[in-house]
Amino acid sequence: MYNIGSILDHALKELKYGPRMKEYRVLEVWGKVVGEHIADRTQAENIRNGKLFVRVSSHTWMCELEALKQTIIERINGKIGKGIVKELHFTLGEIPSPNAPDTTSTHGQLLHVAGNEDCQESIEKDLSHIKDPNIREVLLRLMIKDAKLRELRTGWR
């Protein structure tokens, strides 16, 4: 008998979702790659077709990061895999305070959505059998989005 985790793990590998999952890992490692000083003033928001979109707190920081673009790309690709990030795109915007509740990471989103402990436990239980961390992360994101949609539709909480 197969469990849902092993079936999903196999299916996602067969569908060749590996490169897309590596792209999403970039968002997780951004702070570690650029360091705390830069991470406090930036937020990696999205990655599409090798182009990483990063929100920056000020024009001054944007200019600094423009000068460091190639170094940042090389460090990210060294951590995640060669050729994952090909380009960086910076935009000005407000960056949440480091003391603000974390709703940008997947775990932070889970805590934000799951004011209902049953929902949080259910998601964690459903994903506990998936061995591949990249697949688990993608599925966690999907389940969080689903929980948010259900919350909006039903006024759940």
C-alpha positions as CSV (number, residue, x, y, z in Angstrom):
1,M,0.0,0.0,0.0
2,Y,1.3,3.5,-0.9
3,N,0.9,6.6,1.1
4,I,-0.1,10.0,-0.4
5,G,3.3,11.4,0.2
6,S,5.2,8.8,-1.8
7,I,2.7,9.0,-4.6
8,L,3.0,12.8,-4.8
9,D,6.7,12.7,-4.5
10,H,6.9,10.3,-7.5
11,A,4.3,12.2,-9.6
12,L,6.1,15.5,-9.2
13,K,9.4,14.0,-10.2
14,E,7.8,12.4,-13.2
15,L,6.2,15.8,-14.2
16,K,9.7,17.4,-14.0
17,Y,8.8,20.0,-11.4
18,G,12.4,19.9,-10.1
19,P,13.7,23.1,-11.8
20,R,10.6,25.1,-10.7
21,M,11.0,23.9,-7.1
22,K,14.7,25.0,-7.2
23,E,13.5,28.5,-8.3
24,Y,11.2,28.7,-5.2
25,R,14.1,27.7,-2.9
26,V,15.8,30.9,-3.9
27,L,13.1,32.8,-2.0
28,E,13.9,30.8,1.1
29,V,17.7,31.2,1.0
30,W,17.7,34.9,0.0
31,G,18.5,36.2,3.5
32,K,21.3,33.6,4.1
33,V,22.9,34.4,0.8
34,V,22.9,38.2,1.0
35,G,23.4,38.4,4.8
36,E,21.4,39.9,7.6
37,H,22.3,43.5,6.8
38,I,21.0,43.4,3.2
39,A,18.1,41.0,4.1
40,D,16.7,43.6,6.6
41,R,16.4,46.1,3.7
42,T,15.2,43.7,1.0
43,Q,12.6,41.1,0.3
44,A,12.9,38.4,-2.5
45,E,9.3,38.3,-3.7
46,N,9.1,36.1,-6.8
47,I,11.1,34.3,-9.4
48,R,10.0,33.6,-13.0
49,N,12.0,32.1,-15.8
50,G,15.3,32.8,-14.0
51,K,14.4,36.4,-13.1
52,L,14.4,37.1,-9.4
53,F,12.2,40.1,-8.3
54,V,13.4,41.8,-5.1
55,R,11.8,44.6,-3.2
56,V,14.3,47.2,-1.8
57,S,13.6,49.7,1.0
58,S,15.4,52.7,-0.5
59,H,16.9,54.1,-3.7
60,T,20.3,54.2,-2.1
61,W,20.1,50.4,-1.4
62,M,18.8,49.8,-4.9
63,C,22.0,51.4,-6.3
64,E,24.2,49.4,-4.0
65,L,22.5,46.2,-5.0
66,E,22.7,47.0,-8.7
67,A,26.5,47.1,-8.2
68,L,26.4,43.7,-6.5
69,K,24.1,42.0,-8.9
70,Q,26.5,39.6,-10.5
71,T,28.0,38.6,-7.1
72,I,24.5,38.0,-5.7
73,I,23.5,35.9,-8.7
74,E,26.7,33.8,-8.4
75,R,26.2,33.2,-4.7
76,I,22.6,32.2,-5.1
77,N,23.4,29.8,-8.0
78,G,26.3,28.4,-5.9
79,K,23.8,27.6,-3.1
80,I,20.8,26.4,-5.2
81,G,22.2,25.2,-8.5
82,K,23.9,26.6,-11.5
83,G,21.8,28.8,-13.8
84,I,18.7,29.0,-11.6
85,V,18.9,32.8,-11.3
86,K,19.9,34.6,-14.5
87,E,18.8,38.1,-13.7
88,L,17.8,40.3,-10.7
89,H,15.1,43.0,-10.9
90,F,14.9,45.5,-8.0
91,T,11.8,47.6,-7.2
92,L,11.3,50.1,-4.4
93,G,8.8,49.2,-1.7
94,E,8.2,48.9,2.0
95,I,9.9,46.1,3.8
96,P,8.2,44.6,6.9
97,S,10.0,45.2,10.2
98,P,12.1,42.3,11.4
99,N,10.0,42.3,14.5
100,A,6.7,42.0,12.5
101,P,5.1,38.6,12.4
102,D,6.6,36.5,9.7
103,T,4.1,36.0,6.9
104,T,6.5,35.8,4.0
105,S,8.1,32.5,4.7
106,T,6.1,29.4,4.2
107,H,6.2,28.5,7.9
108,G,5.1,32.1,8.7
109,Q,2.3,31.8,6.3
110,L,1.2,28.6,7.9
111,L,1.2,30.2,11.3
112,H,-0.7,33.2,9.9
113,V,-3.4,31.1,8.2
114,A,-3.6,28.5,10.8
115,G,-5.1,30.4,13.7
116,N,-7.1,27.2,13.7
117,E,-4.7,24.6,15.2
118,D,-6.7,21.8,13.6
119,C,-5.9,23.2,10.2
120,Q,-2.2,23.5,11.0
121,E,-2.0,20.0,12.4
122,S,-3.8,18.6,9.4
123,I,-1.4,20.2,7.0
124,E,1.6,19.1,8.9
125,K,0.3,15.5,9.2
126,D,-0.5,15.4,5.4
127,L,3.0,16.5,4.5
128,S,4.9,14.4,7.1
129,H,5.3,11.5,4.7
130,I,6.9,13.4,1.9
131,K,10.6,12.9,2.0
132,D,11.8,15.4,-0.6
133,P,12.0,18.8,1.0
134,N,11.5,20.7,-2.2
135,I,8.3,18.8,-3.0
136,R,7.1,19.2,0.6
137,E,7.7,23.0,0.3
138,V,5.7,23.3,-2.9
139,L,2.8,21.3,-1.5
140,L,2.9,23.3,1.7
141,R,2.6,26.5,-0.3
142,L,-0.4,25.0,-2.2
143,M,-2.1,23.9,1.0
144,I,-1.6,27.3,2.6
145,K,-3.2,29.0,-0.4
146,D,-6.0,26.6,-0.3
147,A,-6.5,27.3,3.4
148,K,-6.5,31.0,2.8
149,L,-9.1,30.7,0.0
150,R,-11.3,28.6,2.2
151,E,-10.9,31.1,5.0
152,L,-12.0,33.9,2.7
153,R,-14.9,32.0,1.3
154,T,-16.4,30.8,4.5
155,G,-15.2,33.5,7.0
156,W,-13.5,30.6,8.8
157,R,-11.6,31.3,12.1
